[in-house]
Amino acid sequence: MRSDAPLAPTPHQLAWQRINTGAFFHFGINTFHGQEWSDGTLPASSFDPTDLDAEQWVEAARAGGARYAIITAKHHDGFCLWPTKTTDYSVASSPWKDGKGDVVGELAAACRAAGLGFGVYLSPWDRHAPEYADPAAYTELYTEQIRELCTSYGPLMELWFDGAGSDGYEYDWTAIMAVARKHQPDAMVFNMGDPTIRWVGNEDGLAADPVEYVVDHTQMSNYTVVTAEFAEALYLPPECDVSIRRGWFWHPDDEPKSLEHLLAIHYRSVGLGANLLLNLPPDTRGRIPDADAARVAEFGAEVTRRFGTPAATAELTRGDTWTASLGGPVAFDHIRLREDLTYGQRVVRHVVRAGDRVLAEGLTVGAGRIHLTEPVTASELTVEVVGDGAVLESVEVFETGVRELPRVPEGYRAPTDRPDE
């Protein structure tokens, strides 16, 4: 392998990319006040779910195709969903289960029982902790919170660091990540600290072509143009986070996105080679609302119908172009390409043909690239890939009956203001 070859993923990065879909659970003190960002003054006594059921959360996530789940263990308000020793602003000070409950622990156990990976979101910005005004004191508090989460709930798939509110603040990431890496060396790290994955750059769940895995910076949040610059380029595949509702936390007057909207997100995230992290906010009962659970199950079923079983998986022969033999005439209207990423992302452009007819073309392929084509019957495809040393892992075709790409509703964008501040 040449010294100027693309950076290669670690085995853990590659495994994370292959599972491609996760669930996000925004739940906390905000849930009980109809807020998105609160300022750390809402009383801990107001956190009191009446019927919390982490197994129901996981069931909804799995129905939507999720293979890992992440919980907002601490949002910007500083309220902790586990009985931390670092602050009294936690579930231990709430009436829920007489202060003996642990949301993080219940979800970790439910994920483990269902075979889902488990991760935690721990906001660096803390609007409750008085220590936040003193970076040295806050480093001690925050690293202890990291230590508690990294040592109490088994293996973590992901540590999620939200950059919102952190403009200009100097975190001691060396100290923070030393604790995280000591106890969870295999966890993916999102966006800040010592990242191994990055934010796609919006909260709409939408990537764009090309989806590049090697970058020299990441954007911190929706609310700043500040970026984290790296001394050298890093292999950092993106994660597309989006809520099933317009808001991240549950609101009684909000509702889930349409099936078409969710499918459009799938094509623009997983279908372009990024991971999708779909937020399912529990309500004040501590359950995923019935309408949301039904919609995410509908979404998962339709993705499975379209892409669960290929009409044919090609036998690949490498030459000046790749020949994909389908084993006989096959009718199809979608093509899914996967790149062999063992030695890094190399495809920078690709074209798929049936004979002289161009069926699909684009830029990167990466962990997976889905193309809608006009209906066609073919026995063989040729795939031209541009990129030094590029290797295809698989070519699959699907017959779905779908004739148009689903669309994001015109004018739709997730909120980008700072609510409740």
N, C-alpha and C positions, 0 to 999 in steps of 0.2 A: 504493500500500500504506500503510495507516494506521500511525501510530507505535506504537499499542498492539496491532498484529497479532502473532501468534505468531512467535517467532524462526525464521528459515529455516536449513536446513542448508547447509554449504558443498558445492560439487560433489564433494569427496572424501568427505565424510560420506555423501552420498546414494549415491555409487558403492559405498561399503563396505556400506551397508544393503541394497543390491540384490543383493549376492553372498551374503548371509545365513548361510552355513555355512563354518566353518573347522575345522582340525585343530590340536590342541595336542600337543606331544611333550615329556613330562617324562622327561628322561634326564640322567644325571650320576653323580656319585660314589655317591649314594644307591642307585642301581640295583644296585650290586655288594655292598651290605650289607643289603638288605631293609629300608631305612629310608625314612621320608617326610621328616623334617627331621633333618639331622645338624648337628653343632656346629662344623664346620670343622677337626676334628682327624683325620678319616679320611685315611689316606695316599694321596697322588696316585698312588702305584704300584699301587693297587688298581683303578684305572680301566683296564680292558683288554678291550674288546669283541673277540670272536673272529671276527665276520663282519659287521661293520657295513655296512649297505646302505641308504643314504638314499633311493635310488630305490624300494626296496621300501616304505619309509615313505610316500612320496608316492603310490605306486600304491594302497596301502590307504586313504589319505586321499581320493583321487579316487573310489575305489569307494564311499565313504560319502557322496559329494556335496560334499566340501570344495572350496572355491575359493581358500583361503589357508591358510597353515600358520605356526605359531609354535613356536619352540624355546626351552627353558629354557637360555639361554646361560650364565646364572649363577643358581643357586638360593640359598637363604639360607645355605648352607654356604660360599659364596664360591668354589667350584670352577668354573673357567671352561672352557667347551667350545671355546674358540678359543685360539691361542697368543698371549695378551695379553702386553704388555710391563709391565703394572702389578703382576703378582704371579707367583711361581713355582708357585702353587697352580692348575695348569691342565693341559690335555692335553700341554703341552710337557714336563711332568715325569712323564708316565706312560709305560709301556712300549708303549702302542698306537702302532703305526707308528714305533717308535723315537723317540717324542716329536716327530714331524714331522706329526702328524695335525691336522685341523681339522674338528670335527663341524659347526660353524656353516657353514663354507665348503662342505662336501659337501651339506648340506641346501639351502643357498641355490642351488647349481648345479642340484640335482635339481628344485627348485621352478621355477626359471627354464626348464629344459628342458621341463617339463610344463605351463607356462603358469599356475602357481599363484602368487598373491601370497605374499610372505615377510615374516615379522616375528620380533622377538626379545623374549623375556622377560629382563629384567635386574633381579634382586632389589635393591631399595635396601638392605635389611637385609643385612649381611654379617657372619657369625659367625666368619670366619677372619681378616679384615684387621685388624691392630692399629690401623690408622688410624681405624677406625670410632669409637674412643673420643674422637677429636678431630674434630669436625664440619668444621673448616676443612681439615684434612689429608685427610679422607675425601672432601670435595667435589672436591679435585684428582684423587684416584684414580678416583672414580666418573665424573666428567666425561671423563676420559681413556678409560675403558672405553666410555662412550657414543660418544666420537669414533671409537674404533677400529671399533666395530660399525656406525656410521653411514657410514663412509667406505670400508669394505673389501668389502662384499657387495652392492653395487648398491642399487636402490631398495627401501626397506622399506615395507611396507603398514601395519605396526603396531609400536609400542613398548609393551610390557606391563609396567606397574609394579605389583607386588604390595604391598599395604599391610601384610601380616602382619609382626609383629615391630617395627613402626615407631612404636608408640604413644609419643608424647611426644618423639620425636627430631626435631630441627629440620634438615631438609635445605635446602640452598640451591637451591631449585627454579629460581630466576631464572637462576643460572649453569648449572645442568644443562640446562634447556630452551633456553637460548641456543645451546648446542652442538648439541643435537638439531635445533632448528629451522633452524640454519644449514645443516646437511648433509642433513636429511630433512624439508623443510618440508611435504611432502604426507602424511607418515605419520600414521595415527591414533594417538592417545596414550590409553592405558587408565588411567583412574581417578585418577592422581596427577599432580603437576607442573602441566601446562597441558593438562588432559584435553579430548579431543574425543569420547570415548565413555566409558561408565561400566560398573561392575559391577552385575549385576542384584540382588545382595545375598544370594546363597546359592550353594553349590557343588553343588546338585542339578540345575542346568540349567533351572530352572522360573521363568518369569515369571508374572505375574498380571494380570488385567484390572482397571483399565486399564494399558497400557504407555505411559508418558508420556515423551516425548523432551525436554521442557524442564523442568529441575529446578534447585533452588538449593543442592543439596548432594549429596555421594556418601558412601557408607559405605566405610571404608578396607579392612576385611577381615572374615572370619568370626570373628575372635578379639578384637574390640573393638567397643564402641558408639561409638567416636570417629568423627566424620564430618568431611569437608572441606567447609567452608562457603564459598560464593562471594559476592562483593560484589553480584552480580546473577545472575539466572537465566541458564542456558546451555542450548543445544541439545546434549544428550548422550544419544544412543540407547544402550540397554543391550546388553551381550554376556553370554550365559548360558554360563558355563564349567562343565563336568562331565566326569568321567572315564568311560570305557567300563567301567572296573573300580571297585571301591569305593575303592581307593587311587589316588594320582596317579602314583607310581612303580611299576615292575613288582615284584611279589612272587610267588614260586613257588606260594603257596597261595591266590592270588586268581583270579578268573575274570571273564569279561565279563558285562555285564548281558544280560538276555533281550531278544529282539527287541521284545516288547510294551513293555518298560520304555523302550527307546530311542525307540520310536514315540511313547510318551506324552510323552517329553521334547521331541520334535519338535513335537507339537501345542501344547505349553506354552512353546515358545520361538519358533521361526520362525512357528508358527501363530498367535501373538499379536502378531507384529510386532517381535520381538527377533532378534538374531543368536545363532547356536548355535556354540560352540567346544567340540568334542568331543575329549577327551584320549585318545591312543593311545600308551601307554607302551612303548617298546622294551625288550627283555629284555637279559640279559647278553651275548648274542651280538651285540647291536646290530641286532636285527630285531623287527618287530611279530610277536608270537606268532601261530601259525597259527590258533588258536581266535578270537583277537581280530580278525584279518584277515578270517576267514570271517564273523564276526558283523557287522562294520561293512559288508562287502559286501552281506550279506543286508539290512541296514537301508537302505543306499542304494538297492538294487534295489526294495524295497517302497515307499519314498518316491517313487521314479520311477514305479512302477506306479500309485500312487494319484494323483500330482499332476504327472506329467511331461507328459501330453497332455490338455488339457481336452476334455470332450464338446462344449462350445460356449464361445466367447468372445463376450460380449454386445456389441451395439451400443448405446452409451449415449446417452440423450437427457435433458437436464437440464430440470427444471421445479420445481414445489413439492417433488416427490420425483424421484429418478432412475428413469427407465424403462430396463430392461435387456432388450432384445429378443434372443432366442436363435435367431431365424431359423427357427422351426418347433418342433414338439413335441420336447422332449429329456428323457430320463430321467436323473436324477442323484440323488446322495445327499451330495455335498459342494459347498460354495460357497466360493470364494476371492475376497475383496475386496482391492483395493489403492487406497491414497489417493495423490493427487498431492501430494507433499511439497515441491514446488518453493518454495512460499512458507510452508512450515512445517506442523506437525501441527495440524489444525483439527477433525477429527471427534472429538466427545466422546461420542456415542452413535449407534447405528444399529439399524435394524430392516429385515429382508428379508422380503418377502411374495410369495406367488403368489396373485393375486386377493385375497381377504379372509383368506387363511390365512397366519399368521406362521410362517415357516420357521426364522428365526434372529434373534437380537438380541444386542447386547453394547455395550460402551463404545467404546474406541478401535479404529481400523483400522490406521493407520500403513503401514509397508512391506508388510504382508500380514496378512490375517486369515482363518483357515480355520474354517469351520463344518461340522460333521456335521449333516445334516438327516435326517428320515424320508424314505424313497424317494418321489420325486415326479416327475411328468412335467408340464412346463410349456413354454409358448412365450415367456412374458414374466415378468419379475420387476419389482417396484418396490422401491427401496431408499430408505428415509427416513434422512437423515443430519442430525444436530444438531451445529452448530458454525458460527460465523460465517465465511463464505467457503469452507466445506469443498467440496472437489472430489474426485470419484472418478476414479481412473486406469483401473481395469479391474474387470470382474466376470466370473468364470469359473465354470463348473460341471463336476463330475466324477462319473462313474459308477464306483464302486470295489467295490461289493458289501459294504462294511463297514457294520455296523449298530450297533456300540458303540465309544465312544472307548477307546483303550488306557489302561491305568491304571499308575501307579507302584505298585510293591508296597506293601501296607499296612505302615506303620511305618518305611518306608525313609527314611533320611536319610544324607547323606554325613557322615563324621566331622567333628566340630567341636572336638575337643580338640587340644592341642598335642602331637603325637606326638614321641617321641625327644628330648625337651628335658631 
